[in-house]
Structures are given as structure tokens and as C-alpha cells.
Amino acid sequence: MIDKIKGNNNKPPDLRKKENNRDIMERVRGLVEKFTGAKEKPSEKSKKRPMPRPRLRTKKKEEEKPRLKVPKRPPERKPGLTPPPKKPPGRGIRPRIPEEDQRTLVGAMVFGIIIIIIVASGYYFLVYQPYQQTLQAAKNQKLAEVDAYFKGPLATDPQKQAILAEIDSGQTPEEVLAVDVLGPATKSWRKYQSQEINTKKDRFNRVMVLYNVTEGNQTTSKRAIMKVSDAQKIVNEADATVLANMAIQTPDTVAVPIMISRLQAAGGLIGVGSMVDIYLNVNQTGNNTTVTSQETTPRISGATVLAILRAKDSGSVDASILRSQNISMNTMSSGVSMEKKTTTDVEQLLRAAAAGGLSEEDIRAILQNYGIRLSDYERAANLGELDATYLIILEVPRDDVPFLIQNMNSIILTVPTQNAPEWMIRELRRIYG
């Protein structure tokens, strides 16, 4: 009958479809109420919850692409009171930390940060900064040494750049101070000064050496004329501390005549060709006292004696030799006496020779090295004419001529033992063996 009411005579009812069963029951109830004229009271018993029908599991498609979620626009807020902001939900499952514990953790973190800052500051100011200052001081010391040695013509030397790079790459003060600057500088200066000697020598095979001398707080420049061999010996034996402050030049000299006493002329024991050093003796008078100031280094070194003339009084000779011999035998006696007198004026003899009245060969034989032999005899006899005056012609650098002329009465000539005359060499050998 239900099938007839539904209209499905052939198809059996599907009990799994809940919606169809509900429609059928409602129709049956409607027919019963229609024929009986009364409505059923709703059952007081709670309706049983229908069991959900089982769902068939379907396999997910492996190649199914995930769908993009389009963000929804937030709804427009209406004007009015805004609700308080909601706290964001906690992430994960974590127990909520009490407020007192949170304060304790924050205080511990702040205290730890303060301790770290104090330790870092102490390390920086007590260890790192002093170490960096020591390292920089060592580098500055070496850089000053490099600037002192590599200067002038060696300011762009390749060795200087290599040493600067080595100093800059030093990590410790000991490593920086161990950089050798003097050795490479000495090698470079010796090579340069040797080239200068070969280039600047004159036709007499000499060079003029310029060097600086420091006396107290004052530095003065000195000049010395010397042979090429002597200059090369100095270059080979000196290091960069001397060679960096030395210059080689071609000698520019002049012959200067000076009139000095025997005391000033090295005792009158110098000869032509002697190498002398010139010192300045200054007498300062003040407050009824006399102070003698003598310099420790010569004003002019290596000056050459080109000629030396003694005063005319030294050429007057008056000699008288008396020889006597007495022979006695018993009452007989005999005696023989002989006297020889010589009076010579060397200046007159020179005038006679110049006038052609005497043979030049005889004159040369008599007067050869007269002054030197006279000085030798005086030295051997320990007796000499101390008041003699000498006219000496010296070869000195052109720049020293004004000094020599202005201080003629205050200069003293000395003879270096390295360039001593023959008589001095013989005496030194006899004394020291």
C-alpha cells in the first residue's frame, strides 16, 4: 500500500535513505488523520538519534593540486565603541609562567648583560687597548728608523717599500721590533755611495766628503778632501747611520795664502804635500777672565799644503868653527889651530841665483829642502827659532775661504797621524815598534 501511495510499484524501498522514509511516514500520518479526523499527539518519548550512515572511503588523488585559499576581507566595523584587543592565543602547549618568575628571569637577564658589558669593557681597557698601544708604539719606532735611514736619494728605494709592508703586517710588538732595517739600508747606501765616488772624483783622483757633526744640541756640516781609495774604505766600513748623513761631491778648491806663527803651523814641522786639519781657537774675555773655547772637530779637514815659506830672518846664517891641536914632547911643544867662519844670507843667495850670477845646479844642491832640513836639525837638536813666521799656501774648499781669511790669527794646523810625513812615521815606528 505504501508503494501505491508513493507511486513506485516495482521498485523496493531503500531503507538507507532517511529523507525518503521521513516523507513516507508523514504521508501515512496525513492519511490516518484524514480518515479518523484526529491528530496524533506528539510522543513524549525522545526520538532516537538516527545512526549516521557509513561513509565510503575514497582514495585521495595523488596528483590533486591544493586549492589556493582566498583571504576573506574583514567585515567593516561600524562606528561605535571598539572592543578591547584580544590576546593572541598561545603557541603550543606551554604552562603559563607566573608574573614573579617572569620578573626574576628579566632581572637575571639584565644582570647577565651588565656583567658581560663590564667584562668586555675591562678586557678592552686593561688588555686590548694597552696591547694595541704597545704594538703601535713599536711600529712608530720602526717607521721612524726607516725614515731616518731611507731618505734623500733612497726615499723611493724598493727595499724601503718591502720593509714598510713587513712592519705593517706585524701582529705582535716583538715581531715588529725584530724587523731588520739597518742591514738592508746599509747595503743600499754602500751601493749608492760607491757609485757616487766613481762619478764625482776629479782629475786628481780625489773626492770631497760632506758629513754632519753634532756637538751638544748643534749640528754642523763638515767637509773633507780625500783620495778615492780612502773614501771607498770609509764607505765599505761604515753602516747606514753614517752613510745616510754623508754626501760625495766633486772637489771645488782654491789655494789660499795665510800668515801664521810657528805654533799655529804645527810647530813648523810640516812640508809641501802634507795633509792638515784646521781647528779654531777662540779666546773669550769677560769679567776679568779669559776662557779658551776649542772645538772637538776640525773646521776644515784634509787641507793640502801647497807651499810653505819661512820669514827672511830664518835665512841669515853666521857660523864660526875653531879647530886647535897642541903637541908636546919633553920640553918641545908645537901647536896648530884652524878657524873657519861662514856667513850666509839665503835670501841674497836666492837673489844672486835669480840674477844668473851663480850656477843653478849648485844653488839647487845647496838649497834643496833647506827649510825641511833646517826643521829636522832643529828637531834633532831640540833647539829652534820659535818666533819664526810662516806663509803657508793651503788648498781648501771654496766655501771655507771666508772662514779661513777672517780667522787667520785664531786657527791651528794639525797633522793627522794617518797622513803623517815621513819623519813622523819613523818616530812612531821607533816608539811603538
C-alpha positions in Angstrom: 0.0 0.0 0.0 2.9 2.3 0.7 4.2 1.6 -2.7 0.9 2.6 -4.2 0.8 5.8 -2.2 4.4 6.6 -3.2 3.7 5.6 -6.8 6.6 3.1 -7.0 5.1 -0.3 -7.6 8.0 -2.1 -9.0 11.0 -0.6 -7.0 11.6 -1.9 -3.5 12.1 0.8 -0.8 15.6 1.9 0.1 15.8 1.8 3.8 19.1 3.6 3.8 17.7 6.8 2.6 16.4 8.7 5.7 14.8 11.5 3.8 12.5 9.2 1.8 11.4 7.3 5.0 10.5 10.6 6.6 8.3 11.6 3.7 6.5 8.3 3.7 5.8 8.5 7.4 4.5 12.0 7.1 2.2 10.9 4.3 0.9 7.9 6.3 0.2 10.2 9.2 -1.6 12.5 7.0 -3.9 9.8 5.6 -4.7 8.5 9.1 -5.6 11.9 10.3 -7.8 12.5 7.3 -9.8 9.3 7.7 -10.0 9.4 11.5 -10.3 13.2 11.9 -8.0 13.3 14.9 -4.4 14.3 15.2 -1.8 12.3 16.9 -0.2 13.8 20.0 3.5 14.1 19.8 5.2 11.4 21.6 6.6 12.3 24.9 9.5 9.9 24.4 12.6 11.4 23.0 13.2 10.5 19.5 16.1 8.2 18.9 19.0 9.8 17.2 19.4 8.2 13.9 22.6 6.4 13.2 24.7 8.1 10.6 25.1 6.1 7.6 28.6 4.8 6.9 30.7 6.8 4.5 32.7 5.1 1.9 36.3 5.9 2.0 37.7 7.3 -1.2 41.3 7.4 -2.1 42.8 10.9 -2.4 44.1 11.7 -5.7 47.9 11.9 -5.6 48.1 14.4 -8.3 45.3 16.6 -6.9 46.6 20.2 -6.6 45.9 22.1 -3.4 43.4 24.8 -3.8 44.5 28.3 -3.1 42.7 29.9 -0.2 41.4 33.3 -1.0 41.7 35.5 2.1 38.4 36.9 3.2 38.0 40.6 3.6 37.5 41.6 7.2 34.0 42.9 7.8 33.7 46.7 8.0 33.4 47.9 11.5 30.5 50.1 12.4 31.2 53.3 14.2 30.9 52.9 17.9 32.8 51.6 20.8 35.7 49.3 19.8 36.1 46.1 21.7 39.3 45.6 23.6 42.0 43.8 21.6 42.1 40.1 22.2 45.2 38.4 23.4 46.8 36.3 20.8 46.4 32.6 21.5 49.5 30.9 22.9 51.6 28.7 20.6 51.9 25.2 21.6 51.2 23.7 24.9 53.2 25.7 27.4 52.3 26.4 31.0 51.9 30.0 31.8 54.9 31.5 33.8 53.9 33.4 36.9 54.5 37.1 37.0 57.0 36.9 39.8 59.1 34.3 38.0 58.9 36.5 34.9 60.4 39.4 36.9 63.1 37.1 38.3 64.1 36.0 34.8 64.1 39.5 33.4 66.3 40.7 36.3 68.7 37.8 35.8 69.0 38.6 32.1 69.7 42.3 32.8 72.3 41.4 35.4 73.9 39.0 33.0 74.1 41.6 30.3 75.6 44.1 32.7 78.3 41.5 33.8 79.1 40.9 30.1 79.4 44.6 29.4 81.7 45.1 32.4 83.9 42.1 31.5 84.1 43.3 27.8 85.0 46.9 28.9 87.6 45.7 31.4 89.2 43.5 28.7 89.2 46.3 26.2 90.6 49.0 28.5 93.0 46.8 30.5 94.3 44.3 28.0 93.3 45.0 24.4 93.9 48.8 24.3 97.3 48.7 26.1 98.4 45.9 23.8 97.4 47.9 20.7 99.2 50.9 22.0 102.4 48.9 22.6 102.1 47.5 19.1 101.5 50.9 17.6 104.5 52.3 19.5 106.7 49.6 18.2 105.5 50.3 14.6 106.1 54.0 15.0 109.6 53.3 16.3 110.4 51.2 13.3 108.8 53.7 10.9 111.0 56.5 12.3 114.0 54.3 11.8 113.0 53.6 8.2 112.6 57.4 7.6 116.0 58.1 9.2 117.9 55.6 7.0 115.9 55.7 3.7 116.0 59.4 2.9 117.2 61.7 0.2 118.2 59.7 -2.8 116.9 56.4 -1.2 113.5 57.7 -0.4 112.0 55.6 -3.2 114.2 52.6 -2.8 112.4 49.2 -3.3 113.9 47.9 -0.1 112.0 50.7 1.8 108.6 49.6 0.5 109.3 45.9 1.4 110.3 46.9 4.9 107.2 49.1 5.4 105.0 46.2 4.3 106.7 43.9 6.7 106.3 46.3 9.6 102.6 46.9 8.8 101.9 43.1 8.7 103.4 42.6 12.2 100.9 41.1 14.7 103.0 41.5 17.9 105.4 44.1 19.2 108.2 41.5 19.3 107.6 40.7 15.6 107.6 44.3 14.6 110.8 45.1 16.6 112.5 42.1 15.0 112.3 43.7 11.5 115.8 44.4 10.3 116.1 48.0 8.9 119.8 48.7 9.4 121.1 45.8 7.3 119.1 46.5 4.1 119.7 50.2 4.5 123.5 49.8 4.8 123.6 47.6 1.7 121.6 50.1 -0.4 123.7 53.1 0.9 127.0 51.3 0.2 126.0 50.6 -3.4 124.8 54.2 -3.9 127.9 55.9 -2.3 130.3 53.7 -4.3 128.6 54.9 -7.5 128.9 58.5 -6.3 132.6 58.1 -5.7 133.2 56.9 -9.2 131.1 59.6 -10.6 132.2 62.6 -8.6 136.0 62.1 -8.5 138.2 64.9 -10.0 141.2 64.6 -12.3 143.5 64.2 -9.3 141.6 61.1 -8.2 140.0 62.9 -5.2 136.5 63.5 -3.8 135.1 65.8 -1.2 133.1 64.2 1.5 130.4 66.2 3.3 129.3 64.9 6.7 127.4 66.2 9.8 128.8 66.5 13.2 126.6 67.0 16.3 128.1 69.0 19.2 125.7 69.3 22.1 122.4 70.5 20.6 124.1 72.0 17.5 124.7 70.1 14.2 127.3 71.5 11.8 128.3 70.4 8.3 132.0 69.5 7.7 134.0 68.9 4.5 136.9 66.7 3.9 139.0 66.2 0.7 140.5 62.7 0.4 141.7 60.2 -2.0 139.2 57.9 -3.8 140.7 54.9 -2.0 140.3 56.5 1.4 136.7 57.4 0.6 135.9 53.9 -0.6 137.4 52.5 2.6 135.1 54.6 4.7 132.1 53.5 2.6 133.0 49.8 3.0 133.4 50.1 6.8 130.6 52.4 7.8 126.9 51.5 8.2 123.7 53.3 7.3 123.9 55.6 10.4 127.0 57.2 8.9 126.4 56.8 5.2 122.9 58.2 5.3 124.3 61.5 6.6 127.2 61.7 4.2 127.4 63.2 0.7 130.0 62.8 -2.0 130.9 65.8 -4.2 133.5 66.8 -6.7 136.2 69.0 -5.0 135.9 72.7 -5.7 139.0 74.1 -4.1 141.2 77.2 -4.2 144.7 78.0 -2.9 144.6 80.5 0.0 147.8 82.1 1.5 147.8 82.6 5.2 150.4 84.1 7.6 150.7 82.3 10.8 153.2 81.7 13.6 155.3 78.6 14.1 153.0 77.4 16.9 150.0 77.7 14.5 151.9 75.9 11.7 152.1 72.6 13.5 155.4 73.6 15.0 156.9 74.3 11.6 157.4 70.6 11.0 155.1 70.4 8.1 156.2 70.3 4.5 154.8 70.6 1.0 152.2 68.0 0.3 151.3 67.5 4.0 147.6 66.9 4.8 146.4 69.1 7.7 143.2 69.7 9.7 142.3 73.2 10.7 140.8 73.9 14.1 139.5 77.2 15.5 140.8 78.5 18.9 138.6 81.3 20.3 139.7 83.3 23.3 136.7 84.9 25.1 137.5 87.7 27.6 134.8 88.8 30.1 134.6 89.7 33.8 138.4 89.8 34.1 138.6 86.2 33.0 139.8 84.5 29.8 138.1 81.4 28.6 139.6 79.4 25.8 137.0 77.6 23.6 138.3 74.8 21.4 136.1 72.7 19.1 136.3 68.9 19.2 136.0 68.5 15.4 138.1 70.3 12.8 136.5 73.1 10.8 138.4 72.0 7.7 139.7 68.5 7.1 142.1 67.3 4.5 143.6 70.7 3.5 146.7 70.3 1.4 149.9 72.3 2.0 151.0 73.5 -1.5 153.8 75.8 -0.3 155.5 76.9 2.9 157.8 79.9 3.3 159.7 80.9 6.4 160.4 84.6 7.3 163.6 86.2 6.0 165.3 86.2 9.4 165.5 82.5 9.3 167.7 82.6 6.3 170.6 84.5 7.9 173.4 82.1 8.8 176.6 83.2 10.7 178.7 80.2 11.7 182.3 80.1 13.2 184.2 76.8 13.8 187.6 76.8 15.5 189.8 73.7 15.5 193.1 73.6 17.5 195.7 70.9 18.1 198.7 71.1 20.5 201.5 68.5 20.5 204.1 68.5 23.5 207.2 66.2 23.7 209.7 66.6 26.6 210.4 70.2 26.5 209.4 70.7 23.0 205.9 71.7 22.1 204.0 72.6 18.9 200.5 73.8 18.3 198.2 74.1 15.3 195.0 76.0 15.2 192.4 76.4 12.4 189.3 78.6 12.4 186.5 78.5 9.8 183.9 81.2 9.6 180.7 81.2 7.4 178.3 84.0 6.9 175.4 83.4 4.6 172.2 85.1 3.8 169.9 82.7 2.0 167.8 85.5 0.6 170.8 87.1 -1.0 171.9 83.8 -2.4 168.5 83.3 -4.0 168.7 86.8 -5.5 172.1 86.0 -7.0 170.8 82.8 -8.4 167.8 84.5 -9.9 170.1 87.1 -11.5 172.1 84.4 -13.1 175.3 85.1 -11.3 175.6 81.5 -9.8 175.1 78.1 -11.3 171.5 76.9 -10.8 172.6 73.3 -10.3 174.9 74.4 -7.4 172.2 76.5 -5.9 169.6 73.7 -6.2 172.0 71.3 -4.5 172.6 73.8 -1.6 169.0 75.0 -1.1 167.1 71.7 -1.8 164.7 71.2 1.1 166.6 73.9 3.1 163.6 74.6 5.2 162.8 71.0 5.9 166.4 70.1 6.7 166.6 73.1 8.9 163.5 72.0 10.8 164.9 68.5 11.0 168.1 69.7 12.5 166.2 71.8 15.0 164.0 68.9 15.9 167.1 66.7 16.4 168.9 69.3 18.4 165.7 70.2 20.4 166.5 73.8 19.7 164.7 76.1 17.2 163.6 79.5 16.4 160.2 79.7 18.0 159.4 83.2 16.9 159.5 82.4 13.2 156.6 83.4 11.0 155.3 81.2 8.1 153.5 82.0 5.0 151.6 78.8 4.0 149.5 78.3 0.9 146.6 75.9 1.6 144.2 74.2 -0.7 140.8 74.3 0.8 137.2 74.1 -0.4 135.9 77.4 -1.9 133.2 77.7 0.7 135.7 77.7 3.5 137.8 80.6 2.2 135.9 83.4 4.1 136.3 81.5 7.3 140.0 80.9 6.8 140.7 84.6 6.0 138.6 86.0 8.8 140.1 83.7 11.5 143.7 83.7 10.3 145.0 84.6 13.8 142.9 82.0 15.6 143.4 78.9 13.5 145.7 76.0 14.4 147.0 73.5 11.8 147.3 69.9 12.9 148.8 66.8 11.2 146.6 63.6 11.3 148.8 60.6 12.0 147.1 58.7 9.2 148.6 61.2 6.7 151.8 61.9 8.7 155.1 62.9 7.0 158.0 60.5 6.8 159.8 61.8 9.8 156.7 61.4 12.0 156.1 57.8 10.6 159.7 56.9 11.5 159.3 58.3 15.0 156.0 56.5 15.6 157.6 53.2 14.4 160.6 53.7 16.6 158.3 54.4 19.6 155.7 51.7 19.1 157.9 49.2 17.4 
